[in-house]
Amino acid sequence: MHKKEWQDKGKGHRGRLRDRFLEKGLSTFSDTEILELLLSFGTPRSDCKEQAKSLLAKYRTFSKVLEAPIVSLQEVKGVGPKNSFALHFVQAVASHYLKERIRGKRYLHSSSEVADFLLHSMRGLKKEVLTVIFLDSSHAIIDSEIASEGTLNVNTIYPREIIKRALEYHAAAIIIAHNHPSGSLQPSRQDIQLTKTLYLLCSCMQLQLLDHLIIGDGSYSFADKGLMENIKVESQAAMRALNGS
């Protein structure tokens, strides 16, 4: 097959994929077809079916492909800088969309959307990241920020910086979330100590620490597991001791 005929065949195939998406949406697509179409945004004149298959063979799942570093993606035959850029750009756009979607919504009514945003933005990261979500007095979400990167414990997190940002946002409450690169959802001793420290300091500044979420192979909520209530009781006892009552 001549090069022009091969390109025309690929163009027709991509056109049929696009038409199917416009007519029926994404539910009819396999992961290979989704990746094929995404890769074609980077190299619109190339057939990307084999590259899509190779990426899924290497990373096993669609989400792992999108989370893979650009350098690693380019180790797959036929995946160049333009293809890998297209995949990373789509991943970044998805994170931006999910973050925008939760702003202004009350946390208690949209906790599943918050979990979606955190799972998408934090799962698969190779290092630990601490994200803070700022809320107003009605627990509507004001914004979210990454507060720290690297190994997280009370010695590497600066609670005063978190509280400073909360005050700048005029927040009444915060939620913290961090990821476990291992995928484990079990809170460590350091995770629990960090939560206790932040809770006590927030209480002193008339801020509420509503929850601490761990992101791994799913999500873990300190509040749902009853840990926040235990920490609240301990913090109140500590405050009474400090006040000498």
N, C-alpha and C positions, 0 to 999 in steps of 0.2 A: 504494500500500500504506500502510495506517494505521501510526502509530508503534508501537502495541502489537503488530500483526501482524509488523512488521519485527523488533521485539525478540524475539518468540517464535520467529521463524525463526532468528535469530542464536543464541538460547539452545539450540535444538535442534541446530544445527550444532556448537556447542562441546561439547554433551553427547556427540555422536557421536565427536568427536575424543578426548575423555577416555575414552570406552568403548573406542575402538580402541587407545589407549595402554595401558590396563589389560589388554587382551586380548593385544596383539601387541608391545607395547613401542614404542620410538621409531624403530626401523629402517624402519618403513613410512611415516614422516612425511617430507614435503618440508621444506626450510628455511622456506618460507612458512608452512606449517601449524604448525611449532614456534613461530615468532615470533608467529603469530596467537594461539596458546594462551597464550603468555607475556604478551602485551599484555592479554589478557582478564583476567589476574589484577589488573591495575590498574584496568580499567573493565569489570567483569563483565557489565554490561547493554548493552554496545556491541558492534557488529560490527567486528572489527579486521582483517578480511582485506585491505582496501585499504591500510591503514596498513602491514601486514606487507610487502605487495608494494612499496610506496613505499620502505620502509627498505632492502630488498634492492636495489632499483634504484639508490638513492643510494650505498650502501656496498659493493655488489658481492658481499660474502660474509657469512655468518652471524656469523663471529667478529668481523668489522669492525663489525657492528651492536652487538654486546655491548661492544666496546671503545670505542665512540664516546662523547664527552662528553655529559652530560645536555642542555646548552644546544643542542648540535648536533642531538641527537635530536628536540628540540622544534621544530626548524625544519621538520620533515616534517608536512604537513597531517594533522590528526587525532591527532597524538601529543602528549599533554599531560603535565603533571607526574606524574600517577599511572602512566601507561604507562612513561615513562622511568625512574621509580623502580623499577618492577617489573623492567625489563631490567637495571638496575644492581645491584639486590639479588641477582638470580640469578647475575650475574657474580661478585659478592663471595662468595656462598655456594659457588660452584664452586671458587674459589681457596682458601677456608677448608677445604673438603673435601679437596682435593688436598694441601694442606699437612699436614693431620692424618693423611692416609693414609701419608705417608712417615716419620712419627715412629716411632722404634724399629726401623726396618728397616735392614739392613746396606746401605750404599751400593753395594758391589760387586755385590750381588744385585738391586738395585732402581734402578739408574741410569736406566732408562727411565722409571720413575715420577717420579724427581726431574726429569728433562727435561720430562715432562708438566706438572708443577707450575710449573716456571720458564717454560715456553713460555706457559702460560695466564696467569700473573701478570705477566709482563714484556713479552711481545710486544705491539706496538701502542702502547706508552707513548710520549709525545711528548718526554720527557726521559730522560736516562740515570739508571739506578738500579743501585746495587751491593747485592747480596744475599749474605749470608754464611750458610753451612750449617755447623752445629757437630756434630762426631761424637765418640763415645767411643773408647776404646782398641781396640774390636773393629770400629770404623768403622760402628757403628749410629748413626743420625741422632738427635740430641738435639732440635734445634730449628733454625729459620732466622729471620733478621732482616734488615731493610733497614738497611744501614750508612751509606749516603750517597745523595744525590740531586743531580743536576746534572751538569755536565761533569766526567768522572772522570779524574784523573791523580794523580801522586804529590804534587802540591801541594794537592789538594782532599780526598784521602783521609787519614785519620789512623790509620795502622797500629796505634798504641798503643791506640786505642779498640777496634779489632777484637780485638787480643790480650787486652785487659782483659776484654772480654765472653767470650772463649773461656775465660779462666781462671775467670770467674764461673760458667760452665757446667761447669767441670771437664772441658773438652774436650781430647782428645788430638790432634785433627786438624780442619782446616777445608777447605771448598771455597768459592771465591768465584765469583760469576756476575754479569755485567752485560749490559745490553741495548744494541743499536745501533738507535736510532730509524729510521735509514735502511734497516734490514733487512739490511745487509751483515754477512757473517760473518768478514770478513778482520780479524785483529787489527792494531791500529795500533801504532806505535812506543811510544806512551804506555801502551797495554795491556800490552805486553811488559815495559816498564820497571817498571810497577806490580807485575807478577807477580814480577819479580826482587827488588824491594825487599821485598815481603811475604814471599817465600820465605826470604830471608836473615834477616829479623827473627824469623820463626817458628822458624827453626832455632836461633837464639840462645835462644829461650824453650822449647825442646824441644817445639815444636808442629810438626805436619806440614801443609804446604799441598799437598793432594792434586791439586787441579785448579783451573783457571780456565775457566769456561764463558762463551761469548758467545751471547746470544740475539738472533736477528733473524728472517730468513726460514728458520727452522730453528735448529739449535744447533751450536756449534763447541766442541770440547774440546781444551784445550792438552795434556792427558795423551794423548788418542788420537792426536794429531798429532805426538807426540814432543817437544813443546816443554818439557814439565815435566822430562823427563830432561836436556835440554840446560841448563835453568836450574839443575837440581840439581848438575850438573858444574861450572858456573860459580860457584855459591854455595860449593861445597866448596873450589874454588881460591881464592876470596876469603877464606874462613875461614882457610885455611893461610897466606895472605899476611899476614893480620892477626896470626896467632900467630907469625909469623916463621919458619915451617918450610918 
